[in-house]
């Protein structure tokens, strides 16, 4: 009961003061020293109030960072493709232009998905990659190591390079299409040149 009341009031305390109060109560009552569950609860409460809770697992941070880098690169390349739609080509080449852009966009999305899946395969679970296990056996996770981080960095770098190339190749293909510069609206309907009037006959 004493411990319960103490934990209920933790939200009104801050920092070291809360830690000191909880520690003193635990030692004074002897409860936390003899009960593993209670000791864990007290430790968790102290860490939460003092801001000393365990940091985000490295695997989660790595996954979030990789995800952001991949999606940012994808958006940049997709914007490059979107701009190509405004290229002025002859009507006979419009279908080819659209096909070039749409094909590049589909490949860009597929490359992003592949990279995200590859990263997910290396970061499955909160503590690392889950190891194969027989049905019914306890969960065992392979620790997230520097080697795994290196593989993720390589996946991200390779995918970004591939996506950039897809956008660049599309830009090159579109640049090879014949283009024209549309005239001003005020010139619409006007002949390309004004014909010279016939000369007056000599009397």
C-alpha positions, 0 to 999 in steps of 0.5 A: 500500500505504501509503495502503491501510494508512492508510485501514484504520486510520482507524477508530481515529482521531478528528476532526482527528487523523485528518484531519491524518494523512491529509493528511500522508500524502497530501502526503508520498507525492504519491499523492493529488495525482496520482490523482483517484480516490485523492484522492476516496477520501481526502477521503471518508474524512476527511469520514466520520471527522471528521463533516464529510460532506455534509449530507443533501440539502435535497430529502430533508429537505424530503420527510421534513418534508412527509411527517411533517406530512401523516401527523401531520395525517391521524392526528389527523383519523382519530382524530376520525372514530374517536371518532364511532363511539361516538355513540349514535344510534337503530338506524334511524340507525346505518347512516347514521352508519357511512356518514358516517364511512366515507365521510369516512375514505375521502376522508381517505385519498385526500387524504393519498395525493394530497398525498404524490404531489404532494410526491413529484413535486417531490422525485423523485431525491436532488438534485431533480426529474429533468428529461425526457431522451431514452433513453440520455442521462445523468441530469440533475437540476433543482436543488432551489430555494426555489421548489420548497420553497415549492410543497411548503409550499403542498401540505402546508398545503392538504392539511392544511386539506382533511383537517381540513375532511373531519373537521369536516364529518363531525362536523357531519353526525353531530351533526345525527343524533338522539341519545339517552343510554342508561340505566344498566344497573341501569335496564334492564327497568324501566318508565318510571314506576310506575303508581299503585295503585287507591284502596280503595273507601269502606266 
